[in-house]
Amino acid sequence: MNRASLAGLILGDGRDVAVMGALNLSPDSFYAGSVTTSRDALLAAADEMVAQGAAILDVGAMSTAPYLDGEIEPAREADRLGDAVQLLVGKLGVPVSADTSRAQPARAALQAGAHVINDVRGLTADPGLARAVAEAGAGLVVMASERGGHEGMPPIDTVMELLSESLTLAAQAGIPAERIAIDPGIGFFRRRGMPWYEWDCRVLADLGALRALGRPVCVGVSRKSFIGALDPRASEPADRLPGSLAAAAAAVLGGAHLIRTHDVAATIQAVRVAQAIARAGETA
């Protein structure tokens, strides 16, 4: 069975698909509706997500969208992330994940009480990040994202190669496999010889191939730009909820174990229906 424990949250085969609520602190986030700019707003948004059924919260302090220039100084990211995690941990009854690819912000978040690091660069941006996760005994989500090599390979094969490299880096740092989930990086491939929206659709269609890596799969499709590319009426992230729910359901049918979303209540309903359909198919 593909199973992992992220701060006590058991993900994988035989378990209900879990939903991760995404909280953003950066005003540069691609989806303005997800941004909280005060402590009160952050706590209220987090509390609402938990009440709606989020099993884990993921907090980001810097925009990671590949088509935006949202990078800030590591110290500033660390301050934002550490303060936010400290505010949330212990108050809501669910684990808190920190969305960062850099060691300094990760250490600040872990010291503040985060028990999971969600790295969109798959441990390749900062060698110190894997060490920080290992030393803290934290959980980890590694994502595939655009980098050199693997040209000419089918999308899912590229994603698998990149995730395999990240899992090797995690093992070398001493992070146990049973504390790791993998993410195929929907929205993070832009220069692969085909339209990015076609890339994302192909990866979602072939998601089941990731089972070969032996790790639970986390998928983030919420409000992503491929939805806007497929429907001109959804050019703005605020108009992409129906497409997000369709993609989330497709991911569950493809074998996803964790869905990251900005819209917890609606996504949980879509996930439950998709999971029921998938289970019915298994017993037919």
Sequence and secondary structure as in RCSB ss.txt:
>XXXX:A:sequence
MNRASLAGLILGDGRDVAVMGALNLSPDSFYAGSVTTSRDALLAAADEMVAQGAAILDVGAMSTAPYLDGEIEPA
READRLGDAVQLLVGKLGVPVSADTSRAQPARAALQAGAHVINDVRGLTADPGLARAVAEAGAGLVVMASERGGH
EGMPPIDTVMELLSESLTLAAQAGIPAERIAIDPGIGFFRRRGMPWYEWDCRVLADLGALRALGRPVCVGVSRKS
FIGALDPRASEPADRLPGSLAAAAAAVLGGAHLIRTHDVAATIQAVRVAQAIARAGETA
>XXXX:A:secstr
  EEEETTEEEETTS  EEEEEEE  TT S GGGB  SHHHHHHHHHHHHHHT SEEEEESS   TTS     HH
HHHHHHHHHHHHHTTTSSS EEEE SSHHHHHHHHHHT  EEEETTTT S HHHHHHHHHHT EEEEE    SS 
TTS HHHHHHHHHHHHHHHHHHHT  GGGEEEE  TT    SSS HHHHHHHHHHTGGGGGGGTS BEEE TT H
HHHHH GGG SGGG HHHHHHHHHHHHHTT SEEEES HHHHHHHHHHHHHHHHHHHH 
